[in-house]
Amino acid sequence: MKIIQMLVGQMAVYAYLIGCEKTGKAVVIDPAGNEEQITAKAKDEGLTIVKILNTHGHADHTCGNALMKKLTNAPILVHEADAPNLQSAHNAEFTRMLGAEVTPEADETFKHNDFIEVGEEVKLKVIHTPGHTPGCVCFFTPGHVFTGDTLFVGAVGRTDLPGGSFDQMFKSIQENILTLPDETVVWPGHNYGPYPKSTVAAERQTNPFLR
């Protein structure tokens, strides 16, 4: 399985390509700018993007959905709780401020403990981690967790936006992320920390927001 982290767009977002090396099929998580660069990288790596996954519905993570879908014809997937707000007035305005086209509606939704499978090697478990948004999720595969705006390197996602809750966020992290194996690599949704990735053990021990 290939994991490719790419810093994209105007908001220091990390997009991820996760690909099956046997079949060449891949998913992209949170395309949020530089969509042509993402698809070119996929092609260079011998990958074909067949699903577009959003960790949550905020425009800084979904602003590339429309162009990515045009480039790949891949369906857009998001948690059922965030799907109704993808095209909200606030998200639409924010998307246009970023110079992008408003995301289409989700083609499919998922929920907690669902699995997203691509090819023979990619099997991502959906972990519902509300707090940043009602439908915020992380994607887990043994050894790796893609945490979106739930958990950053040395920080956590903001909870002062509509639908946010710090208590819910803290519970989500404590019960659903910090219970993963210590060596699990944490791949965050933004480049906000001193390093581009971390581990569950390191965040448990050093993240000041989790003490």
Legacy VTK file of the C-alpha trace (Angstrom):
# vtk DataFile Version 3.0
C-alpha trace
ASCII
DATASET POLYDATA
POINTS 211 float
0.000 0.000 0.000
1.244 3.467 -0.918
0.645 6.531 1.245
1.474 9.902 -0.280
1.084 13.104 1.753
0.719 16.345 -0.217
0.501 19.911 1.089
-2.163 21.642 -1.006
-4.216 24.785 -1.372
-4.178 28.014 0.615
-4.969 26.689 4.094
-1.988 24.376 4.763
-4.163 21.314 4.178
-2.659 17.864 3.790
-4.274 15.769 1.083
-3.494 12.068 0.933
-3.262 9.513 -1.829
-3.676 5.976 -0.544
-3.168 3.370 -3.206
-3.190 -0.355 -3.776
0.107 -1.334 -5.344
-1.367 -4.552 -6.738
-4.267 -3.025 -8.658
-3.271 0.630 -8.962
-6.587 1.815 -7.514
-6.467 4.677 -5.007
-8.485 7.039 -2.855
-7.750 10.695 -2.276
-8.517 12.217 1.118
-9.434 15.910 1.310
-8.431 17.313 -2.087
-8.266 20.989 -1.183
-6.293 22.603 -3.969
-3.660 21.624 -6.537
-6.006 19.005 -7.989
-4.056 18.721 -11.236
-0.890 18.187 -9.204
-2.608 15.473 -7.171
-3.845 13.637 -10.244
-0.450 14.001 -11.933
1.238 12.535 -8.863
-1.217 9.653 -8.874
-0.423 8.973 -12.531
3.323 9.124 -11.859
2.854 6.556 -9.088
0.781 4.273 -11.306
-2.414 5.012 -9.406
-5.961 5.726 -10.531
-8.167 7.676 -8.118
-11.499 5.893 -7.772
-12.908 7.517 -4.604
-12.809 11.009 -3.084
-13.043 10.972 0.722
-13.686 13.948 2.978
-12.777 13.864 6.653
-15.500 16.468 7.233
-17.561 19.033 5.400
-15.683 22.309 5.891
-14.822 24.127 2.678
-11.072 24.213 3.301
-11.154 20.400 2.963
-13.836 20.048 0.283
-13.002 22.951 -2.048
-11.255 20.600 -4.476
-14.082 18.071 -4.708
-15.678 19.549 -7.815
-12.523 19.694 -9.917
-11.254 16.357 -8.601
-14.521 14.720 -9.594
-14.265 16.262 -13.082
-10.687 15.028 -13.454
-11.313 11.490 -12.180
-15.061 10.823 -12.373
-14.698 9.401 -8.862
-17.580 9.563 -6.360
-17.463 11.873 -3.333
-17.917 10.246 0.085
-18.513 11.972 3.438
-20.045 11.079 6.808
-23.826 11.122 6.804
-23.913 13.845 9.495
-21.894 16.335 7.412
-23.406 15.545 4.010
-26.355 17.965 4.407
-24.000 20.900 5.026
-21.578 20.416 2.145
-23.329 23.091 0.109
-24.347 25.374 2.961
-24.235 29.119 2.357
-21.180 29.477 4.587
-19.285 26.675 2.854
-20.245 28.001 -0.575
-19.033 31.486 0.281
-15.784 30.177 1.762
-15.179 27.969 -1.273
-15.604 30.902 -3.640
-13.209 32.953 -1.487
-10.677 30.197 -2.081
-11.243 30.549 -5.814
-12.847 27.142 -6.229
-16.143 25.694 -7.386
-18.646 24.702 -4.692
-18.532 20.984 -4.014
-21.204 18.776 -5.531
-23.407 16.829 -3.154
-21.945 13.615 -1.785
-22.475 10.585 -4.001
-22.276 8.270 -1.023
-22.202 8.586 2.766
-20.579 6.465 5.435
-20.947 6.015 9.178
-18.925 4.822 12.168
-17.235 1.441 11.687
-17.925 1.295 7.955
-15.060 0.128 5.754
-13.924 1.772 2.535
-12.124 -0.747 0.350
-10.142 -0.095 -2.817
-8.240 -2.755 -4.701
-6.721 -5.564 -2.661
-4.695 -3.589 -0.107
-6.644 -0.473 0.864
-9.196 -1.046 3.618
-9.967 2.056 5.651
-12.125 1.863 8.764
-14.289 4.913 9.400
-13.930 6.222 12.950
-16.557 8.831 13.764
-14.890 11.558 15.838
-17.411 14.384 16.280
-16.275 17.580 17.934
-14.850 19.705 15.143
-18.025 19.035 13.143
-20.883 16.603 13.806
-19.671 14.355 10.985
-15.906 14.622 11.463
-14.134 11.299 10.936
-10.738 9.658 10.956
-9.737 6.834 8.637
-7.817 3.916 10.150
-5.848 1.123 8.598
-3.437 -0.964 10.688
-0.403 1.198 11.383
-1.936 4.461 10.190
-4.716 6.889 11.099
-5.704 9.911 8.996
-7.078 12.360 11.522
-8.365 15.322 9.509
-9.181 18.226 11.808
-9.699 16.047 14.871
-6.062 15.658 15.904
-3.007 17.561 14.714
0.649 17.190 15.627
0.728 18.844 19.035
-2.797 20.264 18.825
-6.454 19.467 18.206
-9.087 20.887 15.900
-10.996 24.035 16.753
-14.439 23.647 18.282
-15.780 27.211 18.167
-17.531 26.854 14.796
-21.202 25.844 14.401
-21.656 22.212 15.423
-18.377 22.106 17.340
-17.945 20.861 20.900
-14.694 20.625 22.849
-16.133 18.048 25.247
-17.197 15.904 22.314
-13.818 16.390 20.632
-11.911 15.386 23.756
-14.089 12.292 24.184
-13.642 11.335 20.525
-9.868 11.559 20.770
-9.597 9.791 24.112
-11.909 6.921 23.209
-11.281 6.430 19.500
-7.749 7.596 18.698
-5.623 7.271 21.816
-6.871 3.702 22.193
-5.190 2.736 18.920
-1.804 0.975 19.087
1.003 3.273 20.252
2.992 2.911 17.051
0.085 3.984 14.824
1.235 6.859 12.605
-0.916 9.983 12.911
-1.395 11.754 9.576
-3.040 15.150 10.308
-5.313 17.262 8.146
-3.204 20.421 8.370
0.472 21.317 8.495
0.133 23.055 11.863
2.752 21.230 13.903
6.540 20.941 13.988
6.453 17.697 11.995
4.272 16.427 9.144
3.244 13.315 11.063
3.376 11.834 14.547
2.333 8.696 16.435
-0.443 7.906 18.855
2.106 7.410 21.638
3.802 10.736 20.982
0.516 12.641 20.974
-0.650 10.956 24.160
2.589 11.886 25.878
3.293 15.371 24.536
0.143 16.986 23.112
-0.711 19.764 25.603
-4.407 19.685 24.676
-4.744 16.046 25.753
-3.431 16.405 29.293
LINES 1 212
211 0 1 2 3 4 5 6 7 8 9 10 11 12 13 14 15 16 17 18 19 20 21 22 23 24 25 26 27 28 29 30 31 32 33 34 35 36 37 38 39 40 41 42 43 44 45 46 47 48 49 50 51 52 53 54 55 56 57 58 59 60 61 62 63 64 65 66 67 68 69 70 71 72 73 74 75 76 77 78 79 80 81 82 83 84 85 86 87 88 89 90 91 92 93 94 95 96 97 98 99 100 101 102 103 104 105 106 107 108 109 110 111 112 113 114 115 116 117 118 119 120 121 122 123 124 125 126 127 128 129 130 131 132 133 134 135 136 137 138 139 140 141 142 143 144 145 146 147 148 149 150 151 152 153 154 155 156 157 158 159 160 161 162 163 164 165 166 167 168 169 170 171 172 173 174 175 176 177 178 179 180 181 182 183 184 185 186 187 188 189 190 191 192 193 194 195 196 197 198 199 200 201 202 203 204 205 206 207 208 209 210
